[in-house]
Amino acid sequence: MLFFRRQLLMKALEMLDILLLVLALCLAAVASYYSYNETVPLVRFLEMRISVRNFLVLLAFVLGGHLSLSVFGLYLSRRLSTRKSEALDILKATTLGSVVLFIATQLFHFALMTPVFIGVFWSTSTLLLVLVRFSIRRLQEVLRLHGRNLRNMIIVGMNPRTFQFVESLKARPELGYILGGFVDDQWAGSEPRSRNGHSLVCNLAEFPAYLRSHVVDEVVIGLPVKSLYHEAARIVALCEEQGIVVRYLSSLFNPRLANARAEEFGEEAVITFQNGILHGWPLAVKRLLDIFVSAVLLVLLIPLFALTALLIKLTSPGPVLFVQDRVGFNKRRFRLYKFRTMVPDAEEKIEELEQLNEMDGPVFKIKNDPRITPIGRFLRKTSIDELPQLFNVLKGDMSLVGPRPLPVRDYNGFDQDWQRRRFSVRPGITCLWQINGRNNVSFDHWMELDMQYIDEWSLWLDVEILFKTIPAVLWGEGSA
């Protein structure tokens, strides 16, 4: 009965979301009308928009918006999720739908889909969905605080990890969980358990009998994997057999930096630990921006590329481009392109200049490097020599923003593993190092800036770094 009621409520929520999407489309159409052409009569405008073709397009888009909401898990149980996470998932879904709509507009030239239409649809659909979801969530919380829609939970395992979980659950009574107690065996040193405020309802051997005679909606397992794996597996099988929800605390290995998430790997359920830049739509948007911006800049910069190539050829013998193996994403090797700023045999002269190195750590930098050509010094000062890396961005070896790719020689000089985490993301043309002094920054601080970028990454941070790179390049801060 509870399952049927839940399914009925979820279907009602889906229908409500579709109505909200239709309402957002109507509001977008009205806004588009007033900005489209004031001389067009409203009746004619509406007639244009209720044609069979446009109706089918709008119907397909509403259904696509509903599918997008499903993809981001908005029709799964959100009982344990926060308002922030639900709002972010809604924002992801409406943004994806609006981006798809914009692309379709460019490809098929729908007169209906003006930029105003798309912008109003995105903002109103996001706002309406968030407001309605928050209202529903608040109603659910009020009902739970008044004793409705409660769920009985049992915790298997008594240890600091489960105690912390219980405290976090107590701090959120609006979730509607009733903690029935703990299940575990008695052993020495168990006195602190009484401070938790919940009793030991039974031991592990008695747990099957306890389930048969008590109301239990969910079981949370916090047993140590190494010593009690078979017990945990038995409890999972027991709960599965009786249709009871089982949750396993993901902090089994206590990672310091990595985030845990549940995934399906083939037919296996796995818990994935990953820190820094995760997979998903933000990373896809980052890659799309890389492709779009690099392609546009490569076309616009053709005259500058031609002039630079000509100046290099006229002022020094050798090739126009400097091509070098660099260490990229997860230590993959790739060929990096730069305008040549040094004499052709510069790589062979590193050993004899090693004693002049002005940078600490494994990297090699000399402010007044004798290998640099006169035009090369200007190219470095203005960072024009870095522009061919846009080809690397377009190919996918690099991103516009990311830790600088290092030569193989420098990578081989790393002596601390934590520094190698910088290779867990795609390298970039610019990053925090470039806007914080570049070669004036010590090697350790440089690595710390790369870690900061990885840990705090967002699309907005990339945009902020790109804008701050412009004055840093114009002033030539820290260039060599």
Order of alpha helices (4+ residues) and beta strands (2+ residues): alpha-alpha-alpha-alpha-alpha-beta-alpha-beta-beta-alpha-beta-alpha-beta-beta-beta-alpha-alpha-beta-beta-alpha-alpha-alpha-beta-beta-alpha-beta-alpha-alpha
